[in-house]
Amino acid sequence: MGERKHAVVVGALGVIGRYIVERLLKEEDWSVVGLSRRGAQDGPRYRHVGVDLLDAGDAAAKLKGLGEATHIFYAAFQASTGAAAGYASNIAPNRDMLINAVTGISGASRRLRRVVLVTGTKYYGSHLGPFKTPARESDPRHMPPDYYFDQIDWLTAFQRGKSWDWTELRPQTLCGFAPGTPMSLAPAIAVYAAVSKELGLPLRFPGKPGAYTSLYQVTESAHFANAALWAATEPGCGLEAFNITNGDYFRWKHVWPKLAAVFDMPVGEPQSISLTQHMADKGELWRAMTHKYGLKPFAFDQLVAWPFADYVFGCDWDVMSDVTKSRRFGFHDVVDSEEMFARLLGRFRAERIVP
C-alpha cells in the first residue's frame, strides 16, 4: 500500500461524482469526503458533507476541517434553464462554486497536490452547432460566454505560485447507471423506451433527422472515473487538458435497433418530437407503470432531464473528440459504446427501474 491519499469529491452525488467516489474507494490507500447540497450516509473511508457552495460563508465554515485533503475532484454543476446554448445565465454560479470549493479546501490543507477539474466538449462549442472535428485540446476557444472558460481562467490564475497543480478533463455526454440523477443519457433512453412500449408504440428515434445519421460519441461514467484517477495520480498530467470519451464514434441509426432489442421492441421510423413537451404529461402513466410492474418508486421527474435528452438527440452535426493526447500521456482504456448502451439499459430493467 502506498502513501494514503485523501480526496474531496465536489458534486459527489452526480452522474460523474458518484462514480469517482466508487472508483477511489476501491483503492485501499484512498479515503474520500463527498460534498453536495444533499445529504448522504457516511461509510467505510467515506464521509459526506452537505454544503451550499453558492454560500461563501457556509462553504468556508464546512470546508475548514478538510486539512488532510490531497486531491480535489471537481464535478459540481449548476444547470441553467432553457437551451444548452444559453450559457450566460449560469456562468456566475458555476464559477463561484469552484472558487468557494478550491479556496476553502486549499486554505485548509497544506497537503493538497492536485485539482481535477471536469469540464466538457462545450469548450469547443459542441452545443452551438458544427465545429472542427475531431476536436483537439489545443483548438482555440469559441466565442464566449462559456463558464468553462471562466473556471479555467480563474483556476489558472489562482494556482500560480502554489505547491499544488491541476488538470482538466473534457468528457462528452456521460452515461451511467445512477437512478435519481437525471443528467445522464441512459435513463432518458430507458424511460422513453418503457413509456413507448407501454403505449404500444415502436421505438422511434425522437431527434432531428440529421442527428440520426451524424457521428456522435459518449463517455461511460465508470470509464471517466478511471480516467479521473489516472489524471489525479499521473505526474505528467499536471497543467494539462485531456479529452476523455469512450474512444469510439457511432451513428444513432446503427445503434437504435440494438437499443430496441434490449426492450424487445420493434424499431419505428424516426419522428422528431420534443421529449420535454411529450413527456410532460406522463407522470401519472409512470405512477401506474410503477405499480403495475413493481418498479422501484422513483418519481418521474427524478429519473430524467428531458431537455438534456432533447439537446443530445438534436445535435445534427458531428460530435467527435480526439483522444490521442490522453493515450500519449498513458491512459489507454476504451469502451465499446454499443455494448455499453445494451449493458446499462439492461441493468435498468434488471434492477426494476424500468419494466
Stockholm file with secondary structure:
# STOCKHOLM 1.0

chainA/1-355         MGERKHAVVVGALGVIGRYIVERLLKEEDWSVVGLSRRGAQDGPRYRHVGVDLLDAGDAAAKLKGLGEATHIFYAAFQASTGAAAGYASNIAPNRDMLINAVTGISGASRRLRRVVLVTGTKYYGSHLGPFKTPARESDPRHMPPDYYFDQIDWLTAFQRGKSWDWTELRPQTLCGFAPGTPMSLAPAIAVYAAVSKELGLPLRFPGKPGAYTSLYQVTESAHFANAALWAATEPGCGLEAFNITNGDYFRWKHVWPKLAAVFDMPVGEPQSISLTQHMADKGELWRAMTHKYGLKPFAFDQLVAWPFADYVFGCDWDVMSDVTKSRRFGFHDVVDSEEMFARLLGRFRAERIVP
#=GR chainA/1-355 SS CCSCEEEEEETTTSTTHHHHHHHHHTSTTEEEEEEESSCCCCBTTEEEEECCTTCHHHHHHHHTTCTTCCEEEECCCCCCSSCTTCCGGGHHHHHHHHHHHHHHHHHHCSCCCEEEEECCGGGGTTTTSCCCSSBCTTSCCCSSCCHHHHHHHHHHHHHTTCSCEEEEEECCSEECCCTTCCSSHHHHHHHHHHHHHHTTCCBCCCSCHHHHHSEECCEEHHHHHHHHHHHHHCGGGTTCEEECSCSCCEEHHHHHHHHHHHTTCCBCCCCCCCHHHHTTTCHHHHHHHHHHHTCCCCCHHHHCCHHHHHHHHTCCSCCCBCCHHHHHTTCCCCCCHHHHHHHHHHHHHHTTSCC
#=GC SS_cons         CCSCEEEEEETTTSTTHHHHHHHHHTSTTEEEEEEESSCCCCBTTEEEEECCTTCHHHHHHHHTTCTTCCEEEECCCCCCSSCTTCCGGGHHHHHHHHHHHHHHHHHHCSCCCEEEEECCGGGGTTTTSCCCSSBCTTSCCCSSCCHHHHHHHHHHHHHTTCSCEEEEEECCSEECCCTTCCSSHHHHHHHHHHHHHHTTCCBCCCSCHHHHHSEECCEEHHHHHHHHHHHHHCGGGTTCEEECSCSCCEEHHHHHHHHHHHTTCCBCCCCCCCHHHHTTTCHHHHHHHHHHHTCCCCCHHHHCCHHHHHHHHTCCSCCCBCCHHHHHTTCCCCCCHHHHHHHHHHHHHHTTSCC
//
